[in-house]
Amino acid sequence: MKTLGKVIYTAVAMLAPICGMAQTTGEGKYSVKAYANIGMGDAMSVESALSALDASSSTSDFGIDFGWRFWQAGRHSLSANIGLGLNSVSAKLSVPQLNYSYAASSTADMDGESYLRHTELSDVRQKATVSRFILPVYASYNYKCVSWLSIHADLGLKLGFKTSSKLSDVSGNAYCYGVYPQYDNLMIDADYMNDFGTRELNGDNIAEPEVSAMTASLLVGAGVKFNIYGPLSADVSLLYDAGLSNLYKEQTEVGKTFTAETAPLTYTVKDGSQLKSLTDYLSSSKLSNVSLKLSLIYSF
């Protein structure tokens, strides 16, 4: 944030001598727009074959847009814009209750026996956060209402490039037990064996989310621009991101039953209990977000 602020300050300082700070209406052919987007409501449209999965999400970003007015006729004008920013998308995923069973091989038993492993999950919660560079490219139609006020409509494309991802706030409870058909369906839930019994879940043994390296979304917006003083103006807009690609990669297809490979919580003697990222079960995770865009614009 501090680095971006320095870039904005430097850009303004370099451009000021060029235009002499002499404009009085903020109607230069070129513009530099420092902005912040504040997400309103859920950031993603989420679908999952895991029926017990609940999700909520949020997003925010900030950056700089550069504009060029290439056509004007009377009160009407068109401009092309390109930007560079940083974006963060956070998703809170939870499974209130989920019970399942699968056939466990001898690698999941301390005595080398195969058995049926039963798991009861409750209050499983995870927070998945993705940080991205974003590159918005869009065209703007502008209509000048009065000398100090204009309205505009925007249409374009926003590209996102992953920089990092993480899981945090991992919590939950699990109760596991094994049933051995070869021993007259003997049931064992002793906590000293095969991670049976009741356990608290955390982020110690969990795989990181698989995030798409690049995503694309359709960008639609409308707003009001008003002059502050000289070449400076402010803009308030509403934007809608309509995702064209998934943010997360679906890693686990869920059928009618779980297996040792697809279950949310699995166990082997070698690796212990392994909790999957709940993002693995998202068949769709496209951005679908309305945001408030606040911009400070310098025209020259």
Disulfide bonds with the S-S distance in Angstrom:
none
